[in-house]
Amino acid sequence: MTLDIGWLDDLAALATHLNFSRAAEARNVTQPAFSRRIRALEEWVGCSLVERDTHKIRFTPGGELFLQASRDAMRQLQQGRLEAVQAQDNAPIRFASTHALSLTFFPRWFGEVSGVISSTPINLVADNMVACERLMLEGGAHFLLCHRHPDTRTLLDGQDFETIILSTDDLVLVSGCGEDGNPLHVVPGDPASPTPYLAFDERSGIGRIVATVASDLMKTLNATTIFTSQLALVLKNLAQQGRGVAWAPLSLVREELDPNGNLVLANPGISIPIEIVLIRGRASLNRAVGDFWSRVQERCDEDRDRLLFA
């Protein structure tokens, strides 16, 4: 039997979603077809990769080993492709970014630090956190700009990646406001009439942070989920319309929280401190990539020195 390289993408999707139906949807195939492809991969490997007799999908010990090997292989292939492309004149540097930061943080920050690569073309892809992680793991981007919380793991926490903390941010709960300037929805809500909650889904990095860091808090807020999205901008707009409360990065809603804005804090005493980070693969040895990374490190060190000695 010949290995179909697409089976490795199937395995990566299953590792991300830990659910055959959602993984099949992510791969744009039916669940029966997806299951057959995983079975074919297991036949090629020569052992079971997934335990199917448990309530939640788990990888077998052999499956865990092969998953890591397949990720390494895909990363090396993608890195080889990137290096081949970079060998051409004027090859671009590729950034991945979560949606919210691509709109708010990236343009200003990149303008401040991009001088060292001013003659190099830049490509930016904005997507959800799951898609950005996968792009990085496959070598499809040199850098990832995203939000992070120290207690929340990502797929890029291993020794193959390194991280620079660029800035800090806060997740706050926001609501539309009435003519009197008071929130249309507050938390905690009334147990008899729970507050409508506009939630991030599991593909979002912010959704992952909230699920990990604020799971106990959410149980006390008397809020019921009425809408789910991976897009912070969509949730913000629905909150502005008075549809419910939503978590939002302060960097995204700061202007709307001004006295003349149309958002207010649903509970000023609740916030989650988070970081804005830049991640790169250690195998990204392209000179322009290395020069840019060094410039970012220098700029962050300069900023820290100014804060320490101010």
C-alpha positions, 0 to 999 in steps of 0.5 A, a space after each residue: 500500500 502506498 501512503 497518501 500524504 493527505 492521510 497525514 492532514 486527516 490525522 492532524 485534523 483528528 488530533 485538533 478536533 478529537 472528534 470524527 465528525 468535526 474533523 471530517 467537516 474540517 477536511 470537507 469530506 463525509 464522516 464515513 469517508 474520513 473514517 475509511 481514510 484513517 483506517 487506511 492510514 492505520 493499515 499503512 502504519 501497521 497498528 491502531 492509531 486511535 482508541 475508538 471504544 472510549 467516550 472521547 477520542 484518544 490516540 494510542 501510544 503508537 498513535 501519539 508517536 506517529 502523530 508527532 512523526 507525521 507533524 515533523 515530516 509535514 513541517 520539514 516538507 513545508 519548510 523545504 518548500 518555503 526555502 525553495 521559494 525563498 531562494 528566488 529573488 524578492 521572496 515574501 515573508 509570511 505572517 499569520 495572525 488571528 483576525 482581531 490582531 490583524 485589524 488592530 495591532 498588526 498595522 501599527 506594530 509592523 510599521 514600527 519594526 519593519 524597517 529592517 525588511 523594508 525591501 522584502 515583500 510581506 504576505 499576511 493571512 488572517 484566520 482563526 487560531 486553529 488554522 493559524 497553528 496548523 499553518 505554522 506547523 506545516 511551515 506555511 508561515 514564518 511568524 504567528 501573531 496571536 493572543 496568549 494566556 500563560 495557563 492555556 496551551 497551544 500546539 506551538 508550545 514545543 521546542 520547535 518554536 520560540 515566542 516573544 511577548 510584544 505587549 499586553 491586553 485584557 479580555 473584558 465583558 462588553 454590552 451595548 448601552 442604553 440612552 442613559 449610558 448603562 449596559 443593556 445586559 449585565 453579569 451576573 444575570 438574574 437566575 430566572 432570566 439569564 443574560 444572553 451570551 455571545 460566545 467564541 467557538 473552539 477554533 478561536 484562541 480567545 475561546 480557548 483562553 476563556 474555556 481554560 481560564 474562566 470556566 469556573 467564572 462562567 458558571 457563576 455569571 447566569 448567562 446562556 449562550 445564544 450565538 457562537 462565532 470564531 470572529 471577535 468583530 462579529 461578537 463585538 457588533 452583536 454586542 453593540 446591537 444589544 444582543 448580549 454580552 461578549 468577551 472582547 480584547 480591550 485593544 479591539 473595543 477601546 474606542 467603543 468604550 469611550 464615553 461617546 461610544 456604544 459599548 460599556 463594560 457588562 461588569 467592570 470588575 471582571 477581566 482576564 489579562 492576556 499577552 500579545 505574542 509573536 511566534 516563529 519556528 526555530 527552523 526558519 533560517 531565512 536571512 530576512 526572517 532572522 533579521 526581522 526576528 532580531 529587530 523585534 527582540 531588540 525593540 522589545 528589550 529597548 521598550 522594557 529598558 525604558 519602563 525599568 528606568 523611567 
